[in-house]
């Protein structure tokens, strides 16, 4: 799948339950994320394989692409998981180097999304261009998420969206799509899309109730994104 810039792509992350995923088949979603990193949403390779099968039965064409979320994975871990679960995207949330991203993309035949953490109180030591330029040509998208000292992301908190502007400028200059994650839900995603126009949005805890994906909240989120 070639990502086309200019429309808000939609990614719902942290799916674990096969029956919940089946209940989403009527939704227009571009990516479904499965978390392999340490998290309460973590899934095994075998379980992810079952979830990937559901995506092939999606009612709305084209079916969503599967994205596996990792933090500083070992090469052997990636290859072992891909042997069982046919992931389309590897989303990297750690300190993975440009060279590692390129190797994953080239040798495993998947798209690579590289996540960068935004810390509201942190002044970057280098410019955004200096931070991102080494990844040009080595990733298929970048993703901004709120800094989390434990898991690297998935905090359920928003960051100051104006901090995304230099990243967006880089994305426009390079033609590499930019996703925004972190604390999104049906109540705030319209403002994000209308004011900042990211290429994609990524939601997880914002469509959950008591730690479980909620079909009503997911439907509302999708509708808000598409209308925005």
C-alpha positions in Angstrom: 0.0 0.0 0.0 1.4 3.3 -1.0 0.4 6.1 1.4 -1.1 9.0 -0.4 -0.7 12.4 1.4 -3.5 14.8 1.6 -6.2 12.9 3.4 -6.5 11.8 7.0 -5.6 8.2 7.3 -7.0 6.3 10.3 -5.2 3.8 12.5 -6.7 2.1 15.5 -4.1 0.5 17.7 -4.0 -2.0 20.4 -6.5 -4.6 19.2 -6.5 -7.9 21.1 -9.9 -9.4 20.9 -10.9 -11.4 17.8 -14.6 -10.8 18.3 -14.2 -7.1 18.9 -12.2 -6.9 15.6 -15.0 -8.8 13.8 -17.5 -6.2 15.1 -15.5 -3.5 13.4 -15.7 -4.9 9.9 -18.1 -2.2 8.8 -15.7 0.6 9.6 -13.5 2.4 7.1 -10.1 2.1 8.8 -6.7 2.2 7.0 -4.5 0.5 9.6 -5.1 -1.8 12.6 -2.3 -2.0 15.1 -1.2 -5.0 17.2 1.2 -4.3 20.1 4.1 -6.7 20.5 6.0 -4.4 22.9 5.6 -4.6 26.7 2.1 -3.3 27.3 -1.3 -4.4 28.8 -2.3 -4.6 25.1 0.5 -6.9 24.2 -0.3 -9.9 21.9 1.7 -12.9 20.9 2.6 -13.8 17.3 0.1 -16.6 17.2 -2.7 -14.4 18.5 -1.7 -11.7 15.9 -2.0 -14.3 13.2 -5.6 -14.9 14.1 -6.3 -11.2 14.1 -4.7 -10.7 10.7 -7.0 -13.4 9.3 -10.0 -11.2 10.4 -8.6 -8.3 8.4 -8.8 -10.4 5.2 -12.5 -10.8 5.8 -13.2 -7.0 6.1 -16.5 -5.8 4.7 -15.3 -2.4 3.6 -12.7 -2.5 0.8 -9.8 -2.1 0.9 -9.3 -4.0 4.1 -7.1 -2.4 6.8 -3.4 -3.0 6.8 -1.9 -4.7 9.8 0.7 -2.8 11.8 2.9 -4.4 14.5 4.1 -2.1 17.2 7.6 -2.7 18.7 10.1 -0.9 20.9 13.8 -1.6 20.2 13.1 -5.2 18.9 15.8 -7.7 18.2 16.1 -8.8 14.5 15.3 -12.4 15.5 12.1 -11.3 17.2 10.8 -9.5 14.1 11.6 -12.4 11.8 10.0 -14.9 14.2 6.8 -12.9 14.5 6.5 -12.3 10.7 6.9 -16.0 10.1 3.5 -16.4 11.9 1.7 -13.1 11.5 1.8 -11.5 8.0 2.2 -7.9 9.1 2.1 -5.1 6.5 3.8 -2.5 8.7 6.4 -2.5 11.4 6.0 0.5 13.7 9.1 1.3 15.7 8.8 3.2 19.0 12.2 3.0 20.4 15.7 4.3 19.5 15.9 2.4 16.3 18.6 3.7 14.0 17.9 4.8 10.3 20.1 1.8 9.3 17.9 -0.6 11.3 14.7 0.9 9.8 16.2 0.5 6.3 17.1 -3.1 6.9 13.6 -3.9 8.2 12.0 -2.3 5.2 14.4 -3.8 2.6 14.8 -7.3 3.9 11.4 -8.0 5.4 9.3 -6.4 2.7 7.2 -4.3 5.0 6.5 -0.7 5.4 8.2 1.0 8.3 6.6 3.7 10.5 9.1 5.4 12.9 7.7 7.0 16.0 9.2 10.1 17.7 8.2 11.1 21.2 7.1 14.7 22.0 8.0 15.9 25.5 6.2 19.1 26.4 9.0 20.2 28.8 11.9 19.0 26.7 14.0 21.2 24.5 15.5 19.2 21.6 19.2 19.0 21.5 19.1 19.0 17.7 16.8 20.5 15.1 13.9 18.5 13.7 15.5 18.4 10.3 18.8 17.0 11.8 16.7 14.5 13.8 14.6 13.3 10.9 16.8 13.7 7.8 18.8 10.5 8.4 15.5 8.6 8.1 14.6 10.0 4.7 14.3 7.2 2.2 14.3 4.6 5.0 10.8 4.9 6.4 7.3 5.1 4.9 5.8 7.4 7.6 6.7 9.1 10.8 4.5 9.1 13.9 4.4 11.6 16.8 3.4 10.3 20.2 3.4 11.8 23.7 6.6 10.9 25.6 6.2 8.0 28.0 9.2 7.1 30.2 8.1 3.5 30.6 6.7 2.2 27.3 7.9 4.8 24.9 4.3 5.7 23.9 0.7 4.8 24.6 0.3 7.1 27.5 -3.2 8.1 26.6 -2.2 11.8 27.0 -2.0 14.5 24.3 1.0 16.7 23.6 1.0 20.3 22.6 0.0 19.9 18.9 1.8 23.1 17.9 5.0 21.1 18.5 4.1 19.0 15.5 4.5 22.0 13.1 8.2 21.6 12.3 7.7 17.9 11.9 4.8 18.6 9.5 7.0 21.0 7.5 9.6 18.2 7.2 6.9 15.8 6.1 5.7 18.1 3.4 9.2 18.8 2.2 10.1 15.1 1.9 6.7 13.7 1.0 6.8 11.3 3.9 3.4 11.1 5.7 3.0 12.3 9.3 0.7 10.5 11.8 -0.3 12.0 15.2 -1.1 9.9 18.2 -1.4 10.4 21.9 -4.6 11.0 23.8 -6.9 11.3 20.8 -10.6 10.5 21.1 -13.8 11.5 19.4 -14.0 14.7 21.3 -10.7 16.2 20.3 -9.8 14.6 16.9 -11.9 17.1 14.9 -9.9 20.0 16.3 -6.6 18.2 15.5 -7.6 17.4 11.9 -9.0 20.8 11.1 -6.3 22.9 12.7 -3.2 20.9 12.0 -4.2 18.6 9.1 -1.9 15.6 9.8 -1.7 12.9 7.2 -3.0 10.4 9.6 -4.3 9.9 13.2 -3.6 7.0 15.5 -5.9 6.1 18.4 -5.9 3.5 21.2 -7.0 4.3 24.7 -9.4 7.0 23.4 -11.7 4.3 22.0 -11.7 2.1 25.1 -14.0 1.7 28.1 -12.4 0.1 31.2 -9.4 -0.9 29.2 -11.3 -2.7 26.4 -12.0 -1.5 22.8 -15.5 0.0 22.6 -17.3 -0.3 19.3 -19.5 2.7 20.0 -16.4 4.9 20.7 -14.5 3.5 17.7 -17.5 4.2 15.4 -17.7 7.8 16.7 -14.0 8.3 16.2 -14.0 7.1 12.7 -17.0 9.3 11.8 -15.4 12.4 13.3 -12.2 11.8 11.4 -14.0 11.3 8.1 -16.2 14.4 8.6 -13.3 16.6 9.7 
